[in-house]
């Protein structure tokens, strides 16, 4: 089983989902949760740059093709392994859902913040409640920096993004969208363009444009 990879970047991240690492003559395709992709994007990696990732390896009799999921730290990997213990949340779904850093998700679980959890793609109100019921009180390690009062440097930006998502959701609901439809529309619009999470007006315009394209 593969638990760690250290090599050179062979292919730049494709969208927000995966990259390829070259290790001892072998290319490994690794899936990335959005929050991991964004952290690597900040480092402005180029082809050939060295990269290290903790790896979650998943393969079953039903799905014999191995899935490799990459993380920056053991803590992130352990949190992922906790998330996929929630009923109905498998590795593939969790990869797509984890758009926020783990301490933000852990904080939402500990405070029973269903609204933040349902902002995650594929996580509806029922799944959010299951997440809270399954993991509340078990993700203390992921929230230790918050408990000890050490606020992460990026928390202000994350809170801004969350508030913008909430504002966008409220606007769409007021325009006749159902809440889950509004959240899905926001997630679809920001999937390949996370910059939209910093501009409410442009985000709403992009959602309307996507809806118009579908209707046409």
C-alpha positions as a Markdown table, in Angstrom:
| # | Residue | x | y | z |
|---|---|---|---|---|
| 1 | Unk | 0.0 | 0.0 | 0.0 |
| 2 | Unk | 1.2 | 3.5 | -0.8 |
| 3 | Unk | 1.2 | 5.9 | 2.2 |
| 4 | Unk | 3.6 | 8.6 | 1.1 |
| 5 | Unk | 5.0 | 10.0 | -2.2 |
| 6 | Unk | 8.0 | 12.2 | -2.8 |
| 7 | Unk | 9.0 | 13.1 | -6.3 |
| 8 | Unk | 8.7 | 15.7 | -9.1 |
| 9 | Unk | 5.6 | 17.2 | -10.6 |
| 10 | Unk | 5.1 | 15.6 | -14.0 |
| 11 | Unk | 1.7 | 17.2 | -14.8 |
| 12 | Unk | 0.3 | 20.4 | -13.4 |
| 13 | Unk | -3.0 | 20.2 | -11.5 |
| 14 | Unk | -5.8 | 19.4 | -13.9 |
| 15 | Unk | -8.7 | 21.7 | -12.8 |
| 16 | Unk | -9.1 | 21.4 | -9.0 |
| 17 | Unk | -8.9 | 17.6 | -9.0 |
| 18 | Unk | -5.6 | 15.9 | -9.6 |
| 19 | Unk | -1.9 | 16.0 | -10.5 |
| 20 | Unk | 0.7 | 13.5 | -11.5 |
| 21 | Unk | 3.9 | 12.9 | -9.5 |
| 22 | Unk | 7.0 | 11.2 | -11.1 |
| 23 | Unk | 8.6 | 8.9 | -8.6 |
| 24 | Unk | 11.5 | 6.5 | -9.5 |
| 25 | Unk | 10.4 | 6.1 | -13.1 |
| 26 | Unk | 6.7 | 5.8 | -12.3 |
| 27 | Unk | 3.9 | 8.4 | -12.7 |
| 28 | Unk | 1.3 | 8.4 | -10.0 |
| 29 | Unk | -2.0 | 10.2 | -10.5 |
| 30 | Unk | -3.2 | 11.7 | -7.3 |
| 31 | Unk | -6.6 | 13.1 | -6.5 |
| 32 | Unk | -6.6 | 16.4 | -4.5 |
| 33 | Unk | -9.4 | 17.8 | -2.3 |
| 34 | Unk | -9.9 | 21.4 | -3.3 |
| 35 | Unk | -8.3 | 22.8 | -0.1 |
| 36 | Unk | -5.1 | 20.8 | -0.8 |
| 37 | Unk | -5.1 | 22.0 | -4.4 |
| 38 | Unk | -5.4 | 25.6 | -3.3 |
| 39 | Unk | -2.6 | 25.3 | -0.9 |
| 40 | Unk | -0.3 | 23.9 | -3.6 |
| 41 | Unk | -1.5 | 26.6 | -6.0 |
| 42 | Unk | -0.3 | 29.3 | -3.6 |
| 43 | Unk | 3.2 | 27.7 | -3.8 |
| 44 | Unk | 3.2 | 28.4 | -7.6 |
| 45 | Unk | 4.6 | 24.9 | -8.4 |
| 46 | Unk | 6.1 | 24.4 | -11.9 |
| 47 | Unk | 6.8 | 21.2 | -13.9 |
| 48 | Unk | 9.8 | 19.4 | -12.4 |
| 49 | Unk | 9.4 | 20.9 | -8.9 |
| 50 | Unk | 9.8 | 18.5 | -6.0 |
| 51 | Unk | 6.6 | 17.7 | -4.1 |
| 52 | Unk | 5.7 | 15.6 | -1.1 |
| 53 | Unk | 2.2 | 14.3 | -0.3 |
| 54 | Unk | 0.8 | 12.0 | 2.3 |
| 55 | Unk | -1.4 | 9.5 | 0.5 |
| 56 | Unk | -4.7 | 7.8 | 1.3 |
| 57 | Unk | -4.9 | 4.6 | -0.8 |
| 58 | Unk | -8.3 | 3.2 | -1.6 |
| 59 | Unk | -9.1 | 0.0 | -3.4 |
| 60 | Unk | -11.9 | -2.6 | -2.9 |
| 61 | Unk | -13.2 | -5.7 | -4.6 |
| 62 | Unk | -16.0 | -3.7 | -6.1 |
| 63 | Unk | -13.6 | -0.9 | -7.3 |
| 64 | Unk | -10.3 | -2.7 | -7.9 |
| 65 | Unk | -8.7 | 0.4 | -9.6 |
| 66 | Unk | -6.7 | 2.1 | -6.9 |
| 67 | Unk | -7.5 | 5.7 | -5.9 |
| 68 | Unk | -4.7 | 7.8 | -4.4 |
| 69 | Unk | -5.7 | 11.0 | -2.5 |
| 70 | Unk | -3.0 | 13.5 | -1.6 |
| 71 | Unk | -2.6 | 15.6 | 1.5 |
| 72 | Unk | -0.1 | 18.1 | 2.9 |
| 73 | Unk | 0.1 | 16.4 | 6.3 |
| 74 | Unk | -0.8 | 13.4 | 8.4 |
| 75 | Unk | -3.4 | 15.5 | 10.2 |
| 76 | Unk | -5.2 | 16.2 | 7.0 |
| 77 | Unk | -5.1 | 12.6 | 6.0 |
| 78 | Unk | -6.4 | 11.4 | 9.4 |
| 79 | Unk | -9.3 | 13.9 | 9.2 |
| 80 | Unk | -10.2 | 12.6 | 5.7 |
| 81 | Unk | -10.2 | 9.0 | 7.1 |
| 82 | Unk | -12.7 | 10.2 | 9.8 |
| 83 | Unk | -14.9 | 11.9 | 7.2 |
| 84 | Unk | -15.3 | 8.8 | 5.1 |
| 85 | Unk | -16.5 | 6.8 | 8.1 |
| 86 | Unk | -19.7 | 8.9 | 7.9 |
| 87 | Unk | -22.5 | 6.8 | 6.2 |
| 88 | Unk | -22.9 | 7.7 | 2.6 |
| 89 | Unk | -19.6 | 9.7 | 2.3 |
| 90 | Unk | -17.0 | 7.6 | 0.5 |
| 91 | Unk | -13.5 | 8.6 | -0.7 |
| 92 | Unk | -14.7 | 10.0 | -4.1 |
| 93 | Unk | -17.5 | 12.1 | -2.5 |
| 94 | Unk | -15.2 | 13.3 | 0.3 |
| 95 | Unk | -12.6 | 14.5 | -2.2 |
| 96 | Unk | -15.2 | 16.6 | -4.0 |
| 97 | Unk | -16.7 | 17.9 | -0.7 |
| 98 | Unk | -13.6 | 19.1 | 1.1 |
| 99 | Unk | -13.5 | 22.6 | -0.3 |
| 100 | Unk | -12.6 | 24.2 | 3.1 |
| 101 | Unk | -9.5 | 23.5 | 5.2 |
| 102 | Unk | -10.0 | 20.8 | 7.8 |
| 103 | Unk | -10.1 | 23.1 | 10.8 |
| 104 | Unk | -13.0 | 25.0 | 9.3 |
| 105 | Unk | -15.0 | 21.8 | 8.7 |
| 106 | Unk | -14.0 | 20.4 | 12.1 |
| 107 | Unk | -15.2 | 23.7 | 13.7 |
| 108 | Unk | -18.5 | 23.4 | 11.9 |
| 109 | Unk | -18.9 | 19.8 | 13.1 |
| 110 | Unk | -18.1 | 20.7 | 16.7 |
| 111 | Unk | -20.5 | 23.8 | 16.7 |
| 112 | Unk | -23.2 | 21.9 | 14.7 |
| 113 | Unk | -23.0 | 24.5 | 12.0 |
| 114 | Unk | -25.2 | 22.7 | 9.4 |
| 115 | Unk | -25.2 | 25.7 | 7.1 |
| 116 | Unk | -21.4 | 25.7 | 6.6 |
| 117 | Unk | -21.4 | 21.9 | 6.1 |
| 118 | Unk | -24.1 | 22.1 | 3.5 |
| 119 | Unk | -21.9 | 24.5 | 1.5 |
| 120 | Unk | -19.7 | 21.5 | 0.7 |
| 121 | Unk | -20.5 | 19.9 | -2.7 |
| 122 | Unk | -22.6 | 16.8 | -2.3 |
| 123 | Unk | -23.4 | 17.4 | 1.4 |
| 124 | Unk | -27.0 | 18.0 | 2.0 |
| 125 | Unk | -28.8 | 18.7 | 5.3 |
| 126 | Unk | -29.2 | 15.0 | 6.0 |
| 127 | Unk | -25.5 | 14.2 | 5.3 |
| 128 | Unk | -24.4 | 17.2 | 7.5 |
| 129 | Unk | -26.5 | 15.9 | 10.4 |
| 130 | Unk | -25.0 | 12.5 | 10.0 |
| 131 | Unk | -21.5 | 14.1 | 10.0 |
| 132 | Unk | -22.2 | 15.9 | 13.2 |
| 133 | Unk | -23.8 | 12.8 | 14.9 |
| 134 | Unk | -20.8 | 10.6 | 13.8 |
| 135 | Unk | -17.9 | 12.9 | 14.4 |
| 136 | Unk | -18.8 | 15.5 | 17.0 |
| 137 | Unk | -16.3 | 15.2 | 19.9 |
| 138 | Unk | -13.9 | 13.1 | 17.7 |
| 139 | Unk | -12.2 | 15.8 | 15.7 |
| 140 | Unk | -10.6 | 17.7 | 18.6 |
| 141 | Unk | -7.1 | 17.3 | 17.1 |
| 142 | Unk | -8.2 | 19.1 | 14.0 |
| 143 | Unk | -9.6 | 22.0 | 16.0 |
| 144 | Unk | -6.7 | 22.3 | 18.5 |
| 145 | Unk | -5.4 | 25.5 | 17.1 |
| 146 | Unk | -8.8 | 27.1 | 17.5 |
| 147 | Unk | -9.3 | 25.7 | 21.0 |
| 148 | Unk | -5.9 | 27.1 | 22.1 |
| 149 | Unk | -6.8 | 30.5 | 20.5 |
| 150 | Unk | -4.3 | 30.3 | 17.7 |
| 151 | Unk | -6.2 | 31.6 | 14.7 |
| 152 | Unk | -4.9 | 30.3 | 11.3 |
| 153 | Unk | -3.5 | 33.1 | 9.1 |
| 154 | Unk | -6.1 | 32.2 | 6.4 |
| 155 | Unk | -9.1 | 32.1 | 8.6 |
| 156 | Unk | -10.1 | 35.7 | 7.8 |
| 157 | Unk | -10.1 | 34.9 | 4.0 |
| 158 | Unk | -12.1 | 31.7 | 4.7 |
| 159 | Unk | -14.7 | 33.5 | 6.7 |
| 160 | Unk | -15.0 | 36.1 | 3.9 |
| 161 | Unk | -15.6 | 33.3 | 1.4 |
| 162 | Unk | -18.2 | 31.6 | 3.7 |
| 163 | Unk | -20.0 | 34.9 | 4.2 |
| 164 | Unk | -20.0 | 35.6 | 0.5 |
| 165 | Unk | -21.4 | 32.1 | -0.2 |
| 166 | Unk | -24.1 | 32.8 | 2.4 |
| 167 | Unk | -25.0 | 36.1 | 0.8 |
| 168 | Unk | -25.1 | 34.5 | -2.7 |
| 169 | Unk | -27.3 | 31.7 | -1.3 |
| 170 | Unk | -29.7 | 34.3 | 0.3 |
| 171 | Unk | -29.9 | 36.3 | -3.0 |
| 172 | Unk | -30.7 | 33.1 | -5.0 |
| 173 | Unk | -33.3 | 31.9 | -2.5 |
| 174 | Unk | -35.0 | 35.3 | -2.7 |
| 175 | Unk | -35.1 | 35.0 | -6.4 |
| 176 | Unk | -37.0 | 31.7 | -6.2 |
| 177 | Unk | -34.2 | 29.1 | -5.9 |
| 178 | Unk | -34.6 | 26.3 | -3.3 |
| 179 | Unk | -31.7 | 26.4 | -0.8 |
| 180 | Unk | -30.0 | 23.2 | -2.0 |
| 181 | Unk | -30.4 | 24.3 | -5.6 |
| 182 | Unk | -28.8 | 27.6 | -4.7 |
| 183 | Unk | -25.8 | 25.9 | -3.0 |
| 184 | Unk | -25.4 | 23.5 | -5.9 |
| 185 | Unk | -25.4 | 26.5 | -8.3 |
| 186 | Unk | -22.7 | 28.2 | -6.2 |
| 187 | Unk | -20.6 | 25.1 | -6.1 |
| 188 | Unk | -20.9 | 24.5 | -9.9 |
| 189 | Unk | -19.9 | 28.1 | -10.6 |
| 190 | Unk | -16.9 | 28.0 | -8.3 |
| 191 | Unk | -15.7 | 24.5 | -9.1 |
| 192 | Unk | -13.1 | 25.6 | -11.7 |
| 193 | Unk | -12.9 | 29.2 | -10.7 |
| 194 | Unk | -12.4 | 29.7 | -7.0 |
| 195 | Unk | -11.8 | 33.5 | -7.6 |
| 196 | Unk | -15.6 | 33.8 | -7.9 |
| 197 | Unk | -15.7 | 33.3 | -4.1 |
| 198 | Unk | -14.2 | 36.8 | -3.8 |
| 199 | Unk | -16.7 | 38.7 | -6.0 |
| 200 | Unk | -20.4 | 38.4 | -5.2 |
| 201 | Unk | -21.6 | 40.3 | -8.2 |
| 202 | Unk | -19.5 | 38.3 | -10.7 |
| 203 | Unk | -20.5 | 35.0 | -8.9 |
| 204 | Unk | -24.2 | 35.7 | -9.3 |
| 205 | Unk | -23.7 | 36.8 | -12.9 |
| 206 | Unk | -21.9 | 33.5 | -13.7 |
| 207 | Unk | -24.7 | 31.5 | -12.1 |
| 208 | Unk | -27.3 | 33.2 | -14.2 |
| 209 | Unk | -25.1 | 32.7 | -17.3 |
| 210 | Unk | -24.7 | 29.0 | -16.6 |
| 211 | Unk | -28.5 | 28.6 | -16.1 |
| 212 | Unk | -29.2 | 30.5 | -19.3 |
| 213 | Unk | -26.7 | 28.3 | -21.2 |
| 214 | Unk | -28.5 | 25.2 | -19.9 |
| 215 | Unk | -31.9 | 26.5 | -20.8 |
| 216 | Unk | -30.7 | 27.3 | -24.3 |
